[in-house]
Amino acid sequence: MAKRRSGPGPAPVRALPELAENRILLAYFRERATPPSGPEDRALGAWQLRTHPDHCEWLASLVPGHPVEGAYGVPVLAFEGVAAAVAIGTSDLLVRLPTLPADVEPGPAVRPLTDGEWRSVPTVLADLRSSESEARIAEVVRSALLHARDLSRNR
């Protein structure tokens, strides 16, 4: 018998839409996706969570009030369905930007995604205090959301 949820719980997660702008990202995560296989598995939408839960919360905290969408178990921030930022694993953050700001060193490559317009960003910027680092990363994510907005309007 399935456990019942008490209280309202988290809002349902909308699946990232199958748009041309999301094709490469969705194909990458679709290949790695698995449905939850047991009662202890955490899920994002219909898929097993592929990101540490703390990393999901961190991504959501970067742009308070902005909904988190799901891409085959991976949390995504998007603008009108166009993916802008993705949290992977325990510490990887990808943002969709033509280039990173000059003061942000790239994080580890996540191929083939970072071969295109996705950029890897470290979750902590080395030369800044913790609060400054998080504020700067949030600024980069907001820039990625603006870029996604521009992509969505060029459809």
Secondary structure as UniProt FT lines:
FT   HELIX           20..22
FT   HELIX           23..32
FT   TURN            39..40
FT   STRAND          43..44
FT   TURN            45..46
FT   STRAND          47..48
FT   HELIX           53..62
FT   TURN            64..65
FT   STRAND          68..70
FT   STRAND          75..79
FT   TURN            80..81
FT   STRAND          82..89
FT   TURN            90..91
FT   STRAND          92..96
FT   TURN            102..103
FT   TURN            111..112
FT   HELIX           113..115
FT   TURN            116..117
FT   STRAND          118..121
FT   TURN            126..127
FT   HELIX           130..153
//
